[in-house]
Amino acid sequence: MFANKKTLYYFRLIIDLILLNFSFIVSAILAQSFHILLSRNHMFILEMGLNFVWLFFANVIGFYEDTDARYFAYQFVNILKNVFVQGFTAIIFIFLIKEDLFTRNFIIYYSVILIFLIGIRIIVFKIIIISLRKSGKGIRNLLIIGAGEVASNFLTVVQKNPEFGYDFIGFLDDKSVPTISGNILGGIDSLEKVITEKKIDEVVIAIPDYAASLLDGIIKICNKTAVRTHIIPDYFRFLSKKFKISMIGNFPLISVRSEPLEEIHWKVLKRTFDILFSLIFIVLIYSWLFPVIAFFLKKDSKGPVIFKQDRIGVKNKKFICYKFRTLYTEKKGNEQFVPVIKDDPRITRFGNILRKSNLDELPQFINVLKGEMSVVGPRPHAIPYNDKYKMIVEEIKLRHNVKPGITGWAQVHGLRGDTFSEEENTRRTIKRIEHDIWYIENWSFWLDIQIIILTIWQMIKGDTKAI
């Protein structure tokens, strides 16, 4: 879509790799002497390795994808992620080869210098691009065919990002749109005339499906007048912001939504973390905390310590979910499902403490070890809840594409439990599912770490918003 996109990508990447190697050499000289550095040739293997690690991880997190359109704060976070991986790689390498040349001073120097230089590069590059656009360099006249919602939203993005280098000329549409009528230059049949008179460089076609029959004629005119043509399909409204375009043979395919955890390497990373985190937690905390909680539960009310309930897991499979019991034991024959709400009289005194502190969920680390759950993910629904919620949100099954979690993106945003009000329940359910789907589409290892930290912080503050 954007002119010289590949050129800019390689230019930014090459500059950053030059800065990376410069930071490495300077940091090594500051930590020791250049003479000593030259005598340890194997350390240049580390330097070469760090280049490949930067290239790989930068592509994983999309560091160079339209970075000019992003706020610097967003890019700075990605710089920190990249540099953290660089530092971690260097530490592992130095430890494995038992190198005494590069002390912790080198890691500190290297990280600080690299963060500073990459940050300066981003700022300077953005200033140069904007300056060139203001001086009229690289500016292309843009015409949008169609004046509907998609076209209007696209124009908003273009106008908010002058560095894209577009001068919007106007819309062409056969229908009058009151909100943007001042920018409509005429009907679609005037396309060739407008392209010639307004010296259009690029055309974006954003017509609705009912006007698809006009597409052939539009493209023929654009080819005839030698303007670059781009199409925003009308079904774009059905796509999530994480859609993916790929090729199968000679056929282009648009995936409606892209989920990072479809990839095997991310599944392995998440599962490995789940196992290690759960084992550490169970050995260091759960092993002594379980008897304490069990004692107070038994003293507070009669019934089992662990409550077991069928819930919906990944791929809609049922599994038995474990929790510390927080309700008085129901009499046999009175097993009708009734949602637990705030100040529910069925909640025991100690159960209320467990629910408000999220401690009632701790036995689910056993579910994690069994592979039925993950530490972070959409909360698993009880079957009656699931049957109820799917009447509110049709896309509810999308959340079952990943393993459910002990905590999740919706939970750290306070979207837990039900209330007396059906209207409020409906609103909360919709927001909860939206957060779950956003998490699935935007998953990253760092997001999981962020959610875990937020969960622990909320537990410490006693602000879990539990019901």
Secondary structure as UniProt FT lines:
FT   TURN            3..4
FT   HELIX           5..31
FT   HELIX           34..39
FT   TURN            41..42
FT   HELIX           43..60
FT   TURN            61..64
FT   HELIX           67..69
FT   HELIX           72..97
FT   HELIX           104..134
FT   TURN            135..138
FT   STRAND          140..145
FT   HELIX           149..160
FT   HELIX           162..164
FT   STRAND          166..172
FT   HELIX           178..183
FT   STRAND          184..186
FT   HELIX           188..190
FT   HELIX           191..198
FT   STRAND          202..205
FT   HELIX           209..214
FT   HELIX           215..224
FT   TURN            225..226
FT   STRAND          228..231
FT   HELIX           234..238
FT   TURN            241..242
FT   STRAND          244..248
FT   TURN            249..250
FT   STRAND          251..255
FT   HELIX           260..262
FT   HELIX           264..281
FT   HELIX           282..286
FT   HELIX           287..300
FT   STRAND          306..312
FT   HELIX           314..316
FT   STRAND          318..324
FT   TURN            332..333
FT   TURN            342..343
FT   TURN            345..346
FT   HELIX           349..357
FT   HELIX           359..361
FT   TURN            362..363
FT   HELIX           364..369
FT   TURN            370..371
FT   STRAND          374..376
FT   HELIX           383..389
FT   TURN            390..392
FT   HELIX           394..401
FT   STRAND          405..407
FT   HELIX           409..412
FT   TURN            413..414
FT   HELIX           422..441
FT   HELIX           445..461
//
